[in-house]
Amino acid sequence: NKPTPEELESTPHILVDLVDSNDDYNAAEWRRDAIYSVSTLLQGSPADSSDDDNEEDISRLQARRKRIQQTIDQGRLQKGFDLEERVQPVIAGGTMMYLQWLVHGRPDVARPSE
């Protein structure tokens, strides 16, 4: 289940409501966003945004990165951290498939043809 407004207020959730439910968004994009979020939290500053897969629309990726950074900054301020302070992330919720993609990477399977 999605976190309640009270849960979102007490504990920042970075990737919740990142994209509109009508937008195309898949496990590979989520994995990229999760890695970026975790890296940014652990480094204390925005992570390197280089990607190994250029198939995604760059403007969509940049818009998500901007929103992720805003959410991270708001969460840091909300919890009393400096904007550059390193924060230990916690991965919660979602489906096991997404967690497996995050931990083990993209499965080595053929992509569907159009």
Summary of the structure (lengths in Angstrom):
residues: 114
radius of gyration: 14.7
end to end distance: 32.7
largest distance: 48.5
contacts: 235
relative contact order: 0.18
helix: 46%
strand: 0%
